[in-house]
Amino acid sequence: MRGLGEDRTAVILDRHPLWVDALQRLLTQVGIRLAGATSSPAEALDLIAEWRPALFIAEWNALESWSRGPELLRDAAANAPGLRSVVLATHDDPVCIDKSFAAGATMYCIKTAASEDLASAIRQAFETSIYHAGVRRRQSSGLIAADGLASSLTRREIEILRLLGEGYSNSQLAKMLWVTEQTVKFHLSNIYRKLDVVNRTEASRWAQLHGLLSQAAGQTAA
């Protein structure tokens, strides 16, 4: 079976060389070839126009340095039809998230995320169960099957969902996972979106109905 990134290339816009190197290694792991990397928004647009990549990974602060801000994502998409854009940021400010999605971002990821979570986000950028401007896009044939939704969750999200089902609060989850409450809230937001639910009660019930809680527990014990 051919990999996700066959004949697929990516352009990276990031001001930090170390992050560019890390992202390139990550892209290689998921089968995507790096076409070019730059710290300049204008040069990123030129690279996208030249290579017509499948993926554009852009750092939020670099986007903000552009004269039109996050609209750079829209300009990039105009140069490469079908382009998927992943925004990387150091914060989960709802305003920045909304601006990113409004400009056409496919994914918004926090830089403190685990590498496996970012890899999962990149893979999901090529699936139909992604979010644009906060609205879920569904397959033309209808709703995505429950198994498909569950498989879109990262291991960290499954862990949080299992603990959520056990009744732990956000503050308790933060202490148990050694993260901030804001990080927990960010993961919960992703879980709600992926499962198409609106709160922790619905997420917990969804997981119980589809056997995800027992499955996750079994994986943890293994």
C-alpha positions as protocol buffer text, in pm:
chain_id: "A"
residue {
  index: 1
  type: MET
  ca { x: 0 y: 0 z: 0 }
}
residue {
  index: 2
  type: ARG
  ca { x: 135 y: 340 z: -94 }
}
residue {
  index: 3
  type: GLY
  ca { x: 210 y: 592 z: 177 }
}
residue {
  index: 4
  type: LEU
  ca { x: 26 y: 911 z: 260 }
}
residue {
  index: 5
  type: GLY
  ca { x: 278 y: 1139 z: 107 }
}
residue {
  index: 6
  type: GLU
  ca { x: 353 y: 974 z: -227 }
}
residue {
  index: 7
  type: ASP
  ca { x: 424 y: 1249 z: -478 }
}
residue {
  index: 8
  type: ARG
  ca { x: 333 y: 1499 z: -209 }
}
residue {
  index: 9
  type: THR
  ca { x: 551 y: 1790 z: -111 }
}
residue {
  index: 10
  type: ALA
  ca { x: 540 y: 2055 z: 158 }
}
residue {
  index: 11
  type: VAL
  ca { x: 655 y: 2411 z: 211 }
}
residue {
  index: 12
  type: ILE
  ca { x: 742 y: 2534 z: 560 }
}
residue {
  index: 13
  type: LEU
  ca { x: 724 y: 2894 z: 682 }
}
residue {
  index: 14
  type: ASP
  ca { x: 897 y: 2922 z: 1019 }
}
residue {
  index: 15
  type: ARG
  ca { x: 1145 y: 3167 z: 1169 }
}
residue {
  index: 16
  type: HIS
  ca { x: 1336 y: 2903 z: 1367 }
}
residue {
  index: 17
  type: PRO
  ca { x: 1585 y: 2671 z: 1191 }
}
residue {
  index: 18
  type: LEU
  ca { x: 1561 y: 2409 z: 1467 }
}
residue {
  index: 19
  type: TRP
  ca { x: 1187 y: 2382 z: 1412 }
}
residue {
  index: 20
  type: VAL
  ca { x: 1235 y: 2356 z: 1038 }
}
residue {
  index: 21
  type: ASP
  ca { x: 1475 y: 2065 z: 1091 }
}
residue {
  index: 22
  type: ALA
  ca { x: 1233 y: 1894 z: 1330 }
}
residue {
  index: 23
  type: LEU
  ca { x: 942 y: 1942 z: 1090 }
}
residue {
  index: 24
  type: GLN
  ca { x: 1141 y: 1805 z: 800 }
}
residue {
  index: 25
  type: ARG
  ca { x: 1215 y: 1487 z: 996 }
}
residue {
  index: 26
  type: LEU
  ca { x: 849 y: 1459 z: 1087 }
}
residue {
  index: 27
  type: LEU
  ca { x: 739 y: 1504 z: 727 }
}
residue {
  index: 28
  type: THR
  ca { x: 979 y: 1231 z: 620 }
}
residue {
  index: 29
  type: GLN
  ca { x: 821 y: 996 z: 874 }
}
residue {
  index: 30
  type: VAL
  ca { x: 476 y: 1047 z: 722 }
}
residue {
  index: 31
  type: GLY
  ca { x: 603 y: 1023 z: 366 }
}
residue {
  index: 32
  type: ILE
  ca { x: 599 y: 1387 z: 258 }
}
residue {
  index: 33
  type: ARG
  ca { x: 896 y: 1550 z: 87 }
}
residue {
  index: 34
  type: LEU
  ca { x: 1006 y: 1900 z: 179 }
}
residue {
  index: 35
  type: ALA
  ca { x: 1006 y: 2126 z: -127 }
}
residue {
  index: 36
  type: GLY
  ca { x: 1134 y: 2431 z: 53 }
}
residue {
  index: 37
  type: ALA
  ca { x: 1153 y: 2618 z: 382 }
}
residue {
  index: 38
  type: THR
  ca { x: 1179 y: 2988 z: 454 }
}
residue {
  index: 39
  type: SER
  ca { x: 1128 y: 3251 z: 722 }
}
residue {
  index: 40
  type: SER
  ca { x: 990 y: 3498 z: 467 }
}
residue {
  index: 41
  type: PRO
  ca { x: 614 y: 3503 z: 391 }
}
residue {
  index: 42
  type: ALA
  ca { x: 680 y: 3649 z: 46 }
}
residue {
  index: 43
  type: GLU
  ca { x: 931 y: 3375 z: -34 }
}
residue {
  index: 44
  type: ALA
  ca { x: 686 y: 3114 z: 96 }
}
residue {
  index: 45
  type: LEU
  ca { x: 430 y: 3234 z: -160 }
}
residue {
  index: 46
  type: ASP
  ca { x: 693 y: 3208 z: -434 }
}
residue {
  index: 47
  type: LEU
  ca { x: 784 y: 2854 z: -327 }
}
residue {
  index: 48
  type: ILE
  ca { x: 419 y: 2752 z: -325 }
}
residue {
  index: 49
  type: ALA
  ca { x: 361 y: 2901 z: -669 }
}
residue {
  index: 50
  type: GLU
  ca { x: 668 y: 2715 z: -800 }
}
residue {
  index: 51
  type: TRP
  ca { x: 614 y: 2374 z: -638 }
}
residue {
  index: 52
  type: ARG
  ca { x: 235 y: 2362 z: -598 }
}
residue {
  index: 53
  type: PRO
  ca { x: 277 y: 2153 z: -280 }
}
residue {
  index: 54
  type: ALA
  ca { x: 6 y: 1953 z: -110 }
}
residue {
  index: 55
  type: LEU
  ca { x: 91 y: 2091 z: 234 }
}
residue {
  index: 56
  type: PHE
  ca { x: 184 y: 2430 z: 376 }
}
residue {
  index: 57
  type: ILE
  ca { x: 303 y: 2446 z: 737 }
}
residue {
  index: 58
  type: ALA
  ca { x: 308 y: 2802 z: 866 }
}
residue {
  index: 59
  type: GLU
  ca { x: 414 y: 2947 z: 1199 }
}
residue {
  index: 60
  type: TRP
  ca { x: 154 y: 3186 z: 1338 }
}
residue {
  index: 61
  type: ASN
  ca { x: 402 y: 3465 z: 1421 }
}
residue {
  index: 62
  type: ALA
  ca { x: 546 y: 3446 z: 1070 }
}
residue {
  index: 63
  type: LEU
  ca { x: 193 y: 3478 z: 931 }
}
residue {
  index: 64
  type: GLU
  ca { x: 134 y: 3785 z: 1147 }
}
residue {
  index: 65
  type: SER
  ca { x: 445 y: 3950 z: 1002 }
}
residue {
  index: 66
  type: TRP
  ca { x: 282 y: 3944 z: 657 }
}
residue {
  index: 67
  type: SER
  ca { x: 114 y: 4268 z: 551 }
}
residue {
  index: 68
  type: ARG
  ca { x: -223 y: 4092 z: 533 }
}
residue {
  index: 69
  type: GLY
  ca { x: -163 y: 3862 z: 827 }
}
residue {
  index: 70
  type: PRO
  ca { x: -325 y: 3514 z: 814 }
}
residue {
  index: 71
  type: GLU
  ca { x: -469 y: 3602 z: 472 }
}
residue {
  index: 72
  type: LEU
  ca { x: -137 y: 3465 z: 351 }
}
residue {
  index: 73
  type: LEU
  ca { x: -305 y: 3124 z: 376 }
}
residue {
  index: 74
  type: ARG
  ca { x: -570 y: 3232 z: 127 }
}
residue {
  index: 75
  type: ASP
  ca { x: -306 y: 3376 z: -106 }
}
residue {
  index: 76
  type: ALA
  ca { x: -112 y: 3051 z: -83 }
}
residue {
  index: 77
  type: ALA
  ca { x: -419 y: 2843 z: -168 }
}
residue {
  index: 78
  type: ALA
  ca { x: -475 y: 3060 z: -475 }
}
residue {
  index: 79
  type: ASN
  ca { x: -128 y: 2960 z: -597 }
}
residue {
  index: 80
  type: ALA
  ca { x: -181 y: 2587 z: -529 }
}
residue {
  index: 81
  type: PRO
  ca { x: -538 y: 2457 z: -562 }
}
residue {
  index: 82
  type: GLY
  ca { x: -610 y: 2183 z: -309 }
}
residue {
  index: 83
  type: LEU
  ca { x: -339 y: 2307 z: -72 }
}
residue {
  index: 84
  type: ARG
  ca { x: -379 y: 2203 z: 292 }
}
residue {
  index: 85
  type: SER
  ca { x: -248 y: 2450 z: 548 }
}
residue {
  index: 86
  type: VAL
  ca { x: -138 y: 2369 z: 902 }
}
residue {
  index: 87
  type: VAL
  ca { x: -80 y: 2660 z: 1139 }
}
residue {
  index: 88
  type: LEU
  ca { x: 170 y: 2614 z: 1421 }
}
residue {
  index: 89
  type: ALA
  ca { x: 149 y: 2844 z: 1724 }
}
residue {
  index: 90
  type: THR
  ca { x: 282 y: 2876 z: 2075 }
}
residue {
  index: 91
  type: HIS
  ca { x: -65 y: 2951 z: 2213 }
}
residue {
  index: 92
  type: ASP
  ca { x: -425 y: 2842 z: 2177 }
}
residue {
  index: 93
  type: ASP
  ca { x: -581 y: 3187 z: 2166 }
}
residue {
  index: 94
  type: PRO
  ca { x: -937 y: 3143 z: 2030 }
}
residue {
  index: 95
  type: VAL
  ca { x: -903 y: 3466 z: 1830 }
}
residue {
  index: 96
  type: CYS
  ca { x: -593 y: 3337 z: 1651 }
}
residue {
  index: 97
  type: ILE
  ca { x: -758 y: 3001 z: 1592 }
}
residue {
  index: 98
  type: ASP
  ca { x: -1066 y: 3164 z: 1441 }
}
residue {
  index: 99
  type: LYS
  ca { x: -855 y: 3391 z: 1221 }
}
residue {
  index: 100
  type: SER
  ca { x: -655 y: 3092 z: 1097 }
}
residue {
  index: 101
  type: PHE
  ca { x: -961 y: 2887 z: 1005 }
}
residue {
  index: 102
  type: ALA
  ca { x: -1132 y: 3190 z: 850 }
}
residue {
  index: 103
  type: ALA
  ca { x: -828 y: 3234 z: 624 }
}
residue {
  index: 104
  type: GLY
  ca { x: -845 y: 2871 z: 513 }
}
residue {
  index: 105
  type: ALA
  ca { x: -634 y: 2674 z: 760 }
}
residue {
  index: 106
  type: THR
  ca { x: -697 y: 2301 z: 766 }
}
residue {
  index: 107
  type: MET
  ca { x: -538 y: 2246 z: 1107 }
}
residue {
  index: 108
  type: TYR
  ca { x: -420 y: 2459 z: 1398 }
}
residue {
  index: 109
  type: CYS
  ca { x: -156 y: 2298 z: 1622 }
}
residue {
  index: 110
  type: ILE
  ca { x: 23 y: 2410 z: 1937 }
}
residue {
  index: 111
  type: LYS
  ca { x: 401 y: 2382 z: 1927 }
}
residue {
  index: 112
  type: THR
  ca { x: 405 y: 2214 z: 2266 }
}
residue {
  index: 113
  type: ALA
  ca { x: 214 y: 1918 z: 2121 }
}
residue {
  index: 114
  type: ALA
  ca { x: 387 y: 1581 z: 2113 }
}
residue {
  index: 115
  type: SER
  ca { x: 545 y: 1494 z: 1780 }
}
residue {
  index: 116
  type: GLU
  ca { x: 302 y: 1204 z: 1736 }
}
residue {
  index: 117
  type: ASP
  ca { x: 11 y: 1445 z: 1776 }
}
residue {
  index: 118
  type: LEU
  ca { x: 152 y: 1677 z: 1511 }
}
residue {
  index: 119
  type: ALA
  ca { x: 211 y: 1380 z: 1281 }
}
residue {
  index: 120
  type: SER
  ca { x: -150 y: 1279 z: 1337 }
}
residue {
  index: 121
  type: ALA
  ca { x: -264 y: 1632 z: 1254 }
}
residue {
  index: 122
  type: ILE
  ca { x: -70 y: 1624 z: 928 }
}
residue {
  index: 123
  type: ARG
  ca { x: -222 y: 1288 z: 837 }
}
residue {
  index: 124
  type: GLN
  ca { x: -568 y: 1420 z: 922 }
}
residue {
  index: 125
  type: ALA
  ca { x: -509 y: 1720 z: 696 }
}
residue {
  index: 126
  type: PHE
  ca { x: -557 y: 1476 z: 408 }
}
residue {
  index: 127
  type: GLU
  ca { x: -877 y: 1326 z: 548 }
}
residue {
  index: 128
  type: THR
  ca { x: -1235 y: 1444 z: 514 }
}
residue {
  index: 129
  type: SER
  ca { x: -1290 y: 1463 z: 889 }
}
residue {
  index: 130
  type: ILE
  ca { x: -1120 y: 1799 z: 931 }
}
residue {
  index: 131
  type: TYR
  ca { x: -1238 y: 2146 z: 1027 }
}
residue {
  index: 132
  type: HIS
  ca { x: -1250 y: 2464 z: 825 }
}
residue {
  index: 133
  type: ALA
  ca { x: -1364 y: 2780 z: 1004 }
}
residue {
  index: 134
  type: GLY
  ca { x: -1492 y: 2563 z: 1287 }
}
residue {
  index: 135
  type: VAL
  ca { x: -1736 y: 2370 z: 1066 }
}
residue {
  index: 136
  type: ARG
  ca { x: -1704 y: 1997 z: 1020 }
}
residue {
  index: 137
  type: ARG
  ca { x: -1682 y: 1882 z: 659 }
}
residue {
  index: 138
  type: ARG
  ca { x: -1835 y: 1543 z: 602 }
}
residue {
  index: 139
  type: GLN
  ca { x: -1795 y: 1285 z: 333 }
}
residue {
  index: 140
  type: SER
  ca { x: -2039 y: 1329 z: 47 }
}
residue {
  index: 141
  type: SER
  ca { x: -2181 y: 986 z: 131 }
}
residue {
  index: 142
  type: GLY
  ca { x: -2288 y: 1104 z: 477 }
}
residue {
  index: 143
  type: LEU
  ca { x: -2154 y: 1088 z: 830 }
}
residue {
  index: 144
  type: ILE
  ca { x: -1815 y: 935 z: 898 }
}
residue {
  index: 145
  type: ALA
  ca { x: -1843 y: 599 z: 1072 }
}
residue {
  index: 146
  type: ALA
  ca { x: -1775 y: 584 z: 1445 }
}
residue {
  index: 147
  type: ASP
  ca { x: -1462 y: 376 z: 1387 }
}
residue {
  index: 148
  type: GLY
  ca { x: -1332 y: 647 z: 1156 }
}
residue {
  index: 149
  type: LEU
  ca { x: -1389 y: 911 z: 1422 }
}
residue {
  index: 150
  type: ALA
  ca { x: -1218 y: 704 z: 1690 }
}
residue {
  index: 151
  type: SER
  ca { x: -916 y: 640 z: 1468 }
}
residue {
  index: 152
  type: SER
  ca { x: -877 y: 1016 z: 1416 }
}
residue {
  index: 153
  type: LEU
  ca { x: -804 y: 1062 z: 1787 }
}
residue {
  index: 154
  type: THR
  ca { x: -442 y: 1079 z: 1895 }
}
residue {
  index: 155
  type: ARG
  ca { x: -313 y: 861 z: 2176 }
}
residue {
  index: 156
  type: ARG
  ca { x: -309 y: 1164 z: 2406 }
}
residue {
  index: 157
  type: GLU
  ca { x: -672 y: 1244 z: 2317 }
}
residue {
  index: 158
  type: ILE
  ca { x: -778 y: 884 z: 2383 }
}
residue {
  index: 159
  type: GLU
  ca { x: -602 y: 900 z: 2719 }
}
residue {
  index: 160
  type: ILE
  ca { x: -782 y: 1224 z: 2808 }
}
residue {
  index: 161
  type: LEU
  ca { x: -1114 y: 1086 z: 2686 }
}
residue {
  index: 162
  type: ARG
  ca { x: -1073 y: 776 z: 2903 }
}
residue {
  index: 163
  type: LEU
  ca { x: -989 y: 985 z: 3211 }
}
residue {
  index: 164
  type: LEU
  ca { x: -1277 y: 1216 z: 3130 }
}
residue {
  index: 165
  type: GLY
  ca { x: -1510 y: 916 z: 3132 }
}
residue {
  index: 166
  type: GLU
  ca { x: -1376 y: 827 z: 3476 }
}
residue {
  index: 167
  type: GLY
  ca { x: -1499 y: 1162 z: 3607 }
}
residue {
  index: 168
  type: TYR
  ca { x: -1177 y: 1362 z: 3646 }
}
residue {
  index: 169
  type: SER
  ca { x: -1198 y: 1741 z: 3629 }
}
residue {
  index: 170
  type: ASN
  ca { x: -982 y: 1960 z: 3404 }
}
residue {
  index: 171
  type: SER
  ca { x: -759 y: 2060 z: 3695 }
}
residue {
  index: 172
  type: GLN
  ca { x: -714 y: 1696 z: 3794 }
}
residue {
  index: 173
  type: LEU
  ca { x: -633 y: 1600 z: 3435 }
}
residue {
  index: 174
  type: ALA
  ca { x: -374 y: 1878 z: 3415 }
}
residue {
  index: 175
  type: LYS
  ca { x: -197 y: 1753 z: 3729 }
}
residue {
  index: 176
  type: MET
  ca { x: -209 y: 1389 z: 3618 }
}
residue {
  index: 177
  type: LEU
  ca { x: -72 y: 1465 z: 3270 }
}
residue {
  index: 178
  type: TRP
  ca { x: 177 y: 1735 z: 3380 }
}
residue {
  index: 179
  type: VAL
  ca { x: 27 y: 1997 z: 3152 }
}
residue {
  index: 180
  type: THR
  ca { x: -164 y: 2323 z: 3201 }
}
residue {
  index: 181
  type: GLU
  ca { x: -542 y: 2339 z: 3220 }
}
residue {
  index: 182
  type: GLN
  ca { x: -535 y: 2539 z: 2896 }
}
residue {
  index: 183
  type: THR
  ca { x: -365 y: 2246 z: 2725 }
}
residue {
  index: 184
  type: VAL
  ca { x: -631 y: 2010 z: 2860 }
}
residue {
  index: 185
  type: LYS
  ca { x: -903 y: 2244 z: 2731 }
}
residue {
  index: 186
  type: PHE
  ca { x: -734 y: 2252 z: 2391 }
}
residue {
  index: 187
  type: HIS
  ca { x: -729 y: 1872 z: 2371 }
}
residue {
  index: 188
  type: LEU
  ca { x: -1091 y: 1856 z: 2484 }
}
residue {
  index: 189
  type: SER
  ca { x: -1187 y: 2104 z: 2214 }
}
residue {
  index: 190
  type: ASN
  ca { x: -1022 y: 1881 z: 1953 }
}
residue {
  index: 191
  type: ILE
  ca { x: -1199 y: 1575 z: 2094 }
}
residue {
  index: 192
  type: TYR
  ca { x: -1538 y: 1747 z: 2084 }
}
residue {
  index: 193
  type: ARG
  ca { x: -1482 y: 1851 z: 1725 }
}
residue {
  index: 194
  type: LYS
  ca { x: -1367 y: 1510 z: 1609 }
}
residue {
  index: 195
  type: LEU
  ca { x: -1657 y: 1332 z: 1780 }
}
residue {
  index: 196
  type: ASP
  ca { x: -1906 y: 1601 z: 1677 }
}
residue {
  index: 197
  type: VAL
  ca { x: -2021 y: 1659 z: 2036 }
}
residue {
  index: 198
  type: VAL
  ca { x: -2059 y: 1979 z: 2237 }
}
residue {
  index: 199
  type: ASN
  ca { x: -1947 y: 1895 z: 2590 }
}
residue {
  index: 200
  type: ARG
  ca { x: -1766 y: 1647 z: 2816 }
}
residue {
  index: 201
  type: THR
  ca { x: -2087 y: 1461 z: 2902 }
}
residue {
  index: 202
  type: GLU
  ca { x: -2164 y: 1389 z: 2537 }
}
residue {
  index: 203
  type: ALA
  ca { x: -1800 y: 1294 z: 2469 }
}
residue {
  index: 204
  type: SER
  ca { x: -1797 y: 1050 z: 2759 }
}
residue {
  index: 205
  type: ARG
  ca { x: -2129 y: 896 z: 2653 }
}
residue {
  index: 206
  type: TRP
  ca { x: -2010 y: 866 z: 2291 }
}
residue {
  index: 207
  type: ALA
  ca { x: -1698 y: 684 z: 2407 }
}
residue {
  index: 208
  type: GLN
  ca { x: -1901 y: 450 z: 2627 }
}
residue {
  index: 209
  type: LEU
  ca { x: -2149 y: 370 z: 2350 }
}
residue {
  index: 210
  type: HIS
  ca { x: -1872 y: 284 z: 2106 }
}
residue {
  index: 211
  type: GLY
  ca { x: -1651 y: 90 z: 2345 }
}
residue {
  index: 212
  type: LEU
  ca { x: -1368 y: 340 z: 2327 }
}
residue {
  index: 213
  type: LEU
  ca { x: -1320 y: 368 z: 2701 }
}
residue {
  index: 214
  type: SER
  ca { x: -1265 y: -4 z: 2756 }
}
residue {
  index: 215
  type: GLN
  ca { x: -1045 y: -18 z: 2446 }
}
residue {
  index: 216
  type: ALA
  ca { x: -827 y: 268 z: 2567 }
}
residue {
  index: 217
  type: ALA
  ca { x: -801 y: 113 z: 2911 }
}
residue {
  index: 218
  type: GLY
  ca { x: -684 y: -210 z: 2758 }
}
residue {
  index: 219
  type: GLN
  ca { x: -420 y: -31 z: 2554 }
}
residue {
  index: 220
  type: THR
  ca { x: -296 y: 149 z: 2864 }
}
residue {
  index: 221
  type: ALA
  ca { x: -269 y: -173 z: 3059 }
}
residue {
  index: 222
  type: ALA
  ca { x: -83 y: -351 z: 2777 }
}
